Amino acid sequence: MGDFFENNIEGKGKYQWDDGRKFVGHWKNNKMHGLGEFTWSDGRIYKGEYINDLKHGKGDFSWPDGRKYTGLWKNGKQDGIGVYTGQTGIPQKGLWENGRRIKWIKDEIPS
């Protein structure tokens, strides 16, 4: 459900796959592009920016067990400064590169 241009999903819309995954947000040329929310049937949720079908820019990813990552993404992976909150509920600021944490940063956590 959404807008189409020349037979492509374009603009704001919603798409749901047969396996329960769902994306609500902006599309460009049949690809997730701009702000949106992607949900998986197991309870994972990503809210943030996309470019060309990949998480890219600022975004929040949460797991059903309470863990959460809030920060920067590049080409679909955590990349840059972010805050990870584990199941303990204690946030930790860190630096990620290509989806892997490089180091924890020991300064004040942004609110």
N, CA, C and O of each residue as an XYZ file, in Angstrom:
444
protein
N       0.856     -1.160      0.000
C       0.000      0.000      0.000
C       0.904      1.224      0.000
O       1.767      1.366      0.866
N       0.705      2.105     -0.972
C       1.513      3.313     -1.051
C       1.471      3.903     -2.435
O       0.572      3.620     -3.228
N       2.466      4.735     -2.715
C       2.519      5.439     -3.985
C       3.371      4.672     -4.994
O       4.299      3.950     -4.631
N       3.034      4.849     -6.256
C       3.786      4.232     -7.338
C       4.118      5.290     -8.380
O       3.370      6.249     -8.570
N       5.253      5.101     -9.054
C       5.627      5.945    -10.176
C       6.301      5.040    -11.206
O       7.276      4.355    -10.897
N       5.784      5.041    -12.410
C       6.296      4.185    -13.480
C       6.474      2.739    -13.017
O       7.512      2.121    -13.253
N       5.449      2.217    -12.357
C       5.378      0.836    -11.889
C       6.383      0.489    -10.784
O       6.664     -0.689    -10.564
N       6.927      1.491    -10.089
C       7.830      1.284     -8.959
C       7.226      1.891     -7.703
O       6.511      2.891     -7.771
N       7.519      1.277     -6.542
C       7.098      1.866     -5.273
C       7.888      3.159     -5.107
O       9.113      3.165     -5.226
N       7.186      4.246     -4.833
C       7.820      5.565     -4.765
C       7.073      6.404     -3.739
O       5.842      6.426     -3.734
N       7.804      7.095     -2.870
C       7.156      7.924     -1.860
C       6.934      7.140     -0.578
O       7.702      6.236     -0.248
N       5.887      7.491      0.133
C       5.610      6.843      1.412
C       4.690      5.644      1.200
O       3.718      5.711      0.447
N       5.019      4.548      1.881
C       4.191      3.368      1.725
C       4.533      2.284      2.728
O       5.433      2.433      3.554
N       3.792      1.191      2.637
C       3.964      0.053      3.536
C       4.048     -1.206      2.689
O       3.291     -1.382      1.735
N       4.991     -2.088      3.058
C       5.118     -3.362      2.367
C       5.292     -4.456      3.405
O       6.083     -4.313      4.337
N       4.558     -5.548      3.247
C       4.675     -6.678      4.168
C       5.008     -7.935      3.368
O       4.341     -8.261      2.385
N       6.059     -8.638      3.814
C       6.479     -9.874      3.188
C       5.675    -11.036      3.763
O       5.084    -10.910      4.836
N       5.651    -12.160      3.061
C       4.912    -13.347      3.500
C       5.425    -13.908      4.825
O       4.664    -14.534      5.563
N       6.705    -13.693      5.136
C       7.278    -14.225      6.381
C       7.032    -13.322      7.588
O       7.536    -13.602      8.675
N       6.262    -12.241      7.416
C       5.903    -11.377      8.541
C       6.724    -10.109      8.657
O       6.374     -9.228      9.444
N       7.800     -9.987      7.903
C       8.573     -8.741      7.937
C       7.724     -7.627      7.339
O       6.906     -7.851      6.447
N       7.946     -6.405      7.861
C       7.148     -5.277      7.378
C       7.996     -4.003      7.396
O       8.769     -3.766      8.325
N       7.834     -3.192      6.352
C       8.489     -1.890      6.294
C       7.428     -0.830      6.048
O       6.610     -0.944      5.136
N       7.459      0.205      6.882
C       6.583      1.358      6.712
C       7.499      2.576      6.640
O       8.242      2.858      7.580
N       7.441      3.293      5.527
C       8.305      4.454      5.398
C       8.419      4.907      3.969
O       7.495      4.754      3.169
N       9.570      5.467      3.660
C       9.794      6.076      2.351
C      10.513      5.116      1.408
O      11.388      4.347      1.807
N      10.110      5.194      0.153
C      10.636      4.340     -0.913
C      11.120      5.208     -2.068
O      10.606      6.301     -2.305
N      12.118      4.697     -2.777
C      12.576      5.336     -4.001
C      12.978      4.225     -4.961
O      13.867      3.425     -4.668
N      12.310      4.189     -6.114
C      12.621      3.198     -7.145
C      12.600      1.764     -6.600
O      13.527      0.991     -6.842
N      11.540      1.418     -5.866
C      11.333      0.077     -5.289
C      12.276     -0.267     -4.144
O      12.347     -1.429     -3.745
N      12.998      0.701     -3.607
C      13.918      0.430     -2.501
C      13.592      1.318     -1.313
O      13.151      2.456     -1.469
N      13.819      0.769     -0.107
C      13.641      1.563      1.108
C      14.660      2.698      1.044
O      15.855      2.462      0.867
N      14.175      3.935      1.192
C      15.055      5.087      0.999
C      14.461      6.279      1.751
O      13.406      6.790      1.374
N      15.130      6.716      2.803
C      14.609      7.781      3.658
C      14.262      7.203      5.020
O      14.793      6.162      5.408
N      13.387      7.862      5.739
C      13.001      7.394      7.071
C      12.007      6.254      6.984
O      11.139      6.221      6.112
N      12.157      5.309      7.921
C      11.211      4.207      7.949
C      11.374      3.339      9.175
O      12.297      3.503      9.974
N      10.438      2.405      9.294
C      10.457      1.439     10.398
C      10.321      0.043      9.810
O       9.363     -0.254      9.096
N      11.290     -0.806     10.119
C      11.297     -2.187      9.654
C      11.090     -3.073     10.868
O      11.797     -2.939     11.867
N      10.123     -3.980     10.786
C       9.881     -4.915     11.888
C       9.991     -6.346     11.376
O       9.617     -6.650     10.243
N      10.508     -7.211     12.231
C      10.622     -8.633     11.941
C       9.590     -9.370     12.785
O       9.162     -8.867     13.824
N       9.193    -10.546     12.346
C       8.168    -11.306     13.066
C       8.650    -11.768     14.440
O       7.825    -12.093     15.294
N       9.966    -11.807     14.677
C      10.483    -12.220     15.988
C      10.557    -11.064     16.990
O      10.979    -11.262     18.129
N      10.148     -9.847     16.572
C      10.110     -8.718     17.496
C      11.225     -7.710     17.337
O      11.214     -6.685     18.018
N      12.188     -7.957     16.465
C      13.239     -6.962     16.221
C      12.631     -5.779     15.475
O      11.731     -5.941     14.651
N      13.144     -4.577     15.782
C      12.632     -3.358     15.151
C      13.798     -2.419     14.854
O      14.664     -2.198     15.700
N      13.808     -1.874     13.642
C      14.750     -0.815     13.288
C      13.928      0.406     12.884
O      13.039      0.316     12.036
N      14.235      1.541     13.497
C      13.611      2.818     13.150
C      14.728      3.771     12.787
O      15.605      4.054     13.604
N      14.698      4.267     11.562
C      15.745      5.185     11.180
C      15.821      5.410      9.699
O      14.837      5.286      8.970
N      17.032      5.750      9.269
C      17.269      6.152      7.893
C      17.755      4.981      7.039
O      18.474      4.093      7.497
N      17.326      5.025      5.776
C      17.744      4.051      4.767
C      18.246      4.782      3.535
O      17.782      5.873      3.205
N      19.197      4.163      2.865
C      19.609      4.584      1.530
C      19.747      3.315      0.695
O      20.496      2.402      1.042
N      19.010      3.281     -0.409
C      19.128      2.174     -1.362
C      18.955      0.802     -0.699
O      19.744     -0.110     -0.945
N      17.928      0.657      0.136
C      17.566     -0.593      0.815
C      18.445     -0.944      2.023
O      18.251     -2.002      2.622
N      19.395     -0.095      2.391
C      20.288     -0.399      3.513
C      20.136      0.631      4.622
O      19.916      1.812      4.356
N      20.259      0.169      5.891
C      20.285      1.098      7.010
C      21.497      2.011      6.794
O      22.615      1.534      6.600
N      21.263      3.322      6.828
C      22.357      4.251      6.543
C      21.984      5.616      7.120
O      20.992      6.222      6.713
N      22.783      6.089      8.066
C      22.489      7.344      8.751
C      22.224      7.056     10.214
O      22.872      6.193     10.808
N      21.278      7.768     10.798
C      20.932      7.576     12.211
C      19.797      6.572     12.335
O      18.852      6.576     11.547
N      19.911      5.703     13.353
C      18.840      4.741     13.553
C      18.919      4.032     14.883
O      19.965      3.988     15.531
N      17.783      3.475     15.276
C      17.650      2.706     16.522
C      17.261      1.278     16.165
O      16.317      1.051     15.408
N      17.991      0.327     16.713
C      17.669     -1.086     16.507
C      17.410     -1.695     17.876
O      18.224     -1.557     18.789
N      16.275     -2.368     18.015
C      15.975     -3.006     19.302
C      15.654     -4.483     19.092
O      15.079     -4.883     18.080
N      16.049     -5.278     20.091
C      15.809     -6.712     20.103
C      14.683     -7.005     21.085
O      14.452     -6.219     22.003
N      13.979     -8.120     20.911
C      12.858     -8.440     21.807
C      13.280     -8.682     23.263
O      12.449     -8.590     24.166
N      14.563     -8.989     23.500
C      15.025     -9.230     24.876
C      15.403     -7.945     25.606
O      15.888     -8.004     26.736
N      15.189     -6.773     24.978
C      15.451     -5.497     25.646
C      16.733     -4.807     25.231
O      16.934     -3.644     25.578
N      17.606     -5.478     24.502
C      18.833     -4.826     24.049
C      18.496     -3.773     22.997
O      17.482     -3.865     22.305
N      19.375     -2.763     22.890
C      19.116     -1.691     21.933
C      20.430     -1.049     21.493
O      21.359     -0.900     22.287
N      20.492     -0.673     20.219
C      21.606      0.108     19.686
C      21.004      1.368     19.076
O      20.083      1.301     18.262
N      21.537      2.516     19.480
C      21.125      3.801     18.932
C      22.373      4.492     18.428
O      23.302      4.751     19.193
N      22.395      4.789     17.142
C      23.587      5.443     16.623
C      23.633      5.472     15.123
O      22.609      5.488     14.440
N      24.861      5.478     14.621
C      25.098      5.635     13.193
C      25.217      4.293     12.487
O      25.693      3.306     13.047
N      24.765      4.293     11.229
C      24.785      3.115     10.370
C      25.396      3.500      9.030
O      25.285      4.641      8.582
N      26.045      2.521      8.399
C      26.604      2.740      7.060
C      26.508      1.427      6.294
O      26.982      0.393      6.764
N      25.902      1.470      5.132
C      25.757      0.286      4.279
C      25.148     -0.907      5.013
O      25.561     -2.047      4.805
N      24.164     -0.638      5.872
C      23.435     -1.699      6.555
C      24.023     -2.179      7.866
O      23.462     -3.074      8.498
N      25.153     -1.600      8.294
C      25.818     -2.061      9.518
C      26.120     -0.883     10.436
O      26.243      0.255      9.983
N      26.238     -1.173     11.741
C      26.619     -0.130     12.684
C      27.995      0.380     12.287
O      28.914     -0.404     12.047
N      28.131      1.714     12.219
C      29.396      2.288     11.789
C      29.466      3.732     12.283
O      28.766      4.609     11.776
N      30.309      3.961     13.262
C      30.438      5.282     13.866
C      30.113      5.212     15.349
O      30.175      4.144     15.958
N      29.770      6.342     15.919
C      29.456      6.426     17.349
C      28.034      5.915     17.584
O      27.111      6.235     16.835
N      27.883      5.121     18.631
C      26.568      4.631     18.996
C      26.504      4.308     20.473
O      27.523      4.263     21.162
N      25.298      4.085     20.945
C      25.078      3.702     22.343
C      24.373      2.358     22.341
O      23.311      2.190     21.742
N      24.996      1.401     23.029
C      24.435      0.061     23.161
C      23.925     -0.103     24.585
O      24.636      0.176     25.551
N      22.699     -0.555     24.698
C      22.120     -0.856     26.005
C      21.843     -2.350     26.040
O      21.058     -2.868     25.245
N      22.490     -3.027     26.962
C      22.309     -4.467     27.099
C      21.092     -4.800     27.937
O      20.319     -3.915     28.306
N      20.925     -6.073     28.234
C      19.785     -6.530     29.021
C      19.802     -5.980     30.440
O      18.771     -5.969     31.112
N      20.968     -5.522     30.904
C      21.061     -4.932     32.239
C      20.442     -3.544     32.284
O      20.130     -3.035     33.360
N      20.260     -2.925     31.107
C      19.695     -1.581     31.038
C      20.717     -0.477     31.165
O      20.356      0.699     31.205
N      21.991     -0.834     31.229
C      23.046      0.163     31.371
C      23.584      0.530     29.986
O      24.141     -0.328     29.302
N      23.428      1.796     29.556
C      23.923      2.202     28.238
C      25.439      2.386     28.239
O      26.021      2.860     29.215
N      26.069      1.998     27.119
C      27.503      2.166     26.944
C      27.746      2.789     25.575
O      27.256      2.296     24.559
N      28.504      3.870     25.563
C      28.842      4.548     24.315
C      30.045      3.847     23.697
O      30.984      3.472     24.399
N      30.010      3.673     22.380
C      31.114      2.999     21.722
C      31.313      3.461     20.298
O      30.562      4.277     19.764
N      32.352      2.910     19.705
C      32.678      3.165     18.316
C      32.556      1.852     17.557
O      33.160      0.851     17.943
N      31.773      1.851     16.471
C      31.566      0.671     15.641
C      32.151      0.914     14.261
O      32.192      2.044     13.774
N      32.602     -0.165     13.646
C      33.090     -0.096     12.280
C      32.651     -1.357     11.550
O      32.964     -2.473     11.965
N      31.922     -1.162     10.456
C      31.462     -2.278      9.635
C      30.726     -3.350     10.448
O      30.899     -4.546     10.216
N      29.905     -2.905     11.399
C      29.086     -3.814     12.193
C      29.741     -4.397     13.434
O      29.104     -5.156     14.165
N      30.997     -4.059     13.687
C      31.707     -4.592     14.864
C      32.111     -3.454     15.794
O      32.564     -2.399     15.351
N      31.938     -3.690     17.088
C      32.379     -2.686     18.055
C      33.891     -2.684     18.100
O      34.525     -3.727     18.263
N      34.463     -1.495     17.952
C      35.916     -1.321     17.988
C      36.385     -1.042     19.409
O      37.379     -1.603     19.870
N      35.639     -0.149     20.112
C      36.014      0.181     21.486
C      34.847      0.855     22.190
O      33.945      1.400     21.554
N      34.884      0.806     23.511
C      33.952      1.569     24.342
C      34.555      2.945     24.548
O      35.774      3.091     24.639
N      33.705      3.946     24.621
C      34.154      5.322     24.842
C      33.725      5.711     26.247
O      32.540      5.666     26.576
N      34.678      6.088     27.065
C      34.425      6.398     28.475
C      34.179      7.876     28.688
O      35.014      8.571     29.267
N      33.039      8.363     28.225
C      32.650      9.724     28.566
C      31.138      9.728     28.769
O      30.493      8.680     28.750
N      30.605     10.877     28.957
C      29.178     10.990     29.295
C      28.289     10.455     28.180
O      28.497     10.753     27.003
N      27.303      9.667     28.566
C      26.330      9.122     27.625
C      25.353     10.239     27.254
O      24.815     10.899     28.143
N      25.113     10.464     25.951
C      24.142     11.499     25.574
C      22.729     11.118     25.999
O      22.360      9.944     25.998
N      21.945     12.130     26.363
C      20.570     11.827     26.780
C      19.583     12.024     25.669
O      18.386     11.811     25.861
